[in-house]
Amino acid sequence: MKLSEMNTAQFAECVCELASPLSAIAQDDNVFKVIEEIMNVDTKKPVLAVFGQIISVLVPVLLKEHRDDLFAVLSALTGKSVSKIMKQNALETIKEAKECIDKDFLDFFISSASAKRTE
């Protein structure tokens, strides 16, 4: 469910469930090193080259080091159990993730993580 579709009670419950896994991801220096490398790429590179870096570098770090955290995030956002998410079709999981992680979600959590890292 998108944050923009949640009522305040649902949002509060979701944020509580998201706090731990997102915190683990946000505090991982390896994740930020990869993001910094990607963000510092030559802007003349085609978008597909940057996307390729994200897929080849960031995704493996997230899936190897934060798989359980990512599943916990998806569980909180979809209302499905982690075990159900792990067993469902991968394309369904991707579709649900795209539906849940909207601009409001990114703005809320990225600005919070950025503020925490600069403290």
C-alpha positions as CSV (number, residue, x, y, z in Angstrom):
1,M,0.0,0.0,0.0
2,K,1.4,3.4,-0.9
3,L,2.0,5.9,2.0
4,S,-0.4,8.2,0.3
5,E,-3.2,5.6,0.6
6,M,-2.6,4.9,4.3
7,N,-4.6,6.5,7.1
8,T,-2.5,7.8,10.1
9,A,-2.9,4.6,12.1
10,Q,-1.8,2.5,9.2
11,F,1.1,4.8,8.6
12,A,2.2,4.7,12.2
13,E,2.1,0.9,12.2
14,C,4.0,0.7,8.9
15,V,6.7,3.1,10.1
16,C,7.2,1.0,13.2
17,E,7.7,-2.1,11.1
18,L,10.0,-0.3,8.7
19,A,12.2,1.3,11.2
20,S,14.5,-1.6,12.0
21,P,15.1,-2.9,8.4
22,L,15.5,0.5,6.9
23,S,17.8,1.5,9.7
24,A,20.0,-1.5,9.1
25,I,20.2,-0.6,5.4
26,A,20.7,3.1,6.0
27,Q,23.6,2.5,8.5
28,D,25.5,0.2,6.2
29,D,28.6,1.9,4.9
30,N,28.9,-0.5,2.0
31,V,25.5,0.6,0.7
32,F,26.4,4.3,0.9
33,K,29.8,3.7,-0.8
34,V,28.0,2.0,-3.7
35,I,25.4,4.8,-3.9
36,E,28.2,7.5,-3.7
37,E,30.0,5.7,-6.6
38,I,26.9,5.6,-8.7
39,M,26.0,9.2,-7.9
40,N,29.5,10.4,-8.8
41,V,29.4,8.9,-12.3
42,D,30.1,11.0,-15.3
43,T,26.8,12.7,-16.3
44,K,27.7,12.2,-19.9
45,K,27.2,8.4,-19.5
46,P,23.9,7.2,-20.9
47,V,21.1,6.5,-18.4
48,L,21.4,2.8,-19.2
49,A,25.0,2.8,-18.1
50,V,24.1,4.3,-14.8
51,F,21.2,1.9,-14.5
52,G,23.6,-0.9,-15.3
53,Q,25.8,0.1,-12.4
54,I,22.8,0.1,-10.0
55,I,21.8,-3.4,-11.1
56,S,25.4,-4.8,-11.1
57,V,26.7,-3.2,-7.9
58,L,23.9,-1.9,-5.6
59,V,21.4,-4.7,-6.0
60,P,23.8,-7.5,-5.1
61,V,24.9,-5.6,-2.0
62,L,21.3,-5.2,-0.9
63,L,20.2,-8.7,-1.7
64,K,23.3,-10.3,-0.1
65,E,23.6,-8.2,3.0
66,H,20.1,-7.0,3.5
67,R,17.8,-9.6,2.0
68,D,15.9,-10.1,5.3
69,D,15.6,-6.3,5.7
70,L,14.2,-5.9,2.2
71,F,11.7,-8.7,2.8
72,A,10.7,-7.1,6.1
73,V,10.1,-3.8,4.3
74,L,8.0,-5.5,1.6
75,S,6.0,-7.3,4.3
76,A,5.3,-4.1,6.2
77,L,4.2,-2.3,3.0
78,T,2.1,-5.2,1.5
79,G,0.7,-6.7,4.7
80,K,1.9,-10.1,3.6
81,S,4.1,-12.3,5.7
82,V,7.8,-12.5,4.8
83,S,7.4,-16.3,4.1
84,K,4.6,-15.5,1.6
85,I,6.7,-12.9,-0.1
86,M,9.6,-15.3,-0.3
87,K,7.5,-18.0,-1.9
88,Q,5.5,-15.9,-4.4
89,N,6.5,-15.3,-8.0
90,A,9.4,-12.8,-8.3
91,L,7.6,-10.7,-10.9
92,E,4.6,-10.3,-8.4
93,T,7.1,-9.2,-5.8
94,I,8.7,-6.6,-8.1
95,K,5.2,-5.3,-9.1
96,E,4.2,-4.9,-5.5
97,A,7.4,-3.2,-4.6
98,K,7.0,-0.7,-7.4
99,E,3.4,0.0,-6.3
100,C,4.3,0.5,-2.7
101,I,7.5,2.5,-3.1
102,D,6.2,5.8,-4.4
103,K,7.6,9.3,-4.3
104,D,6.2,10.0,-0.9
105,F,7.8,6.9,0.5
106,L,11.2,7.8,-0.9
107,D,11.0,11.5,0.2
108,F,10.1,10.5,3.7
109,F,12.8,7.8,4.3
110,I,15.6,9.2,2.2
111,S,15.4,12.6,3.8
112,S,15.3,10.9,7.2
113,A,18.3,8.7,6.4
114,S,20.3,11.7,5.0
115,A,19.7,13.8,8.0
116,K,20.8,10.9,10.3
117,R,24.1,10.4,8.4
118,T,25.0,14.1,8.5
119,E,24.6,14.2,12.3
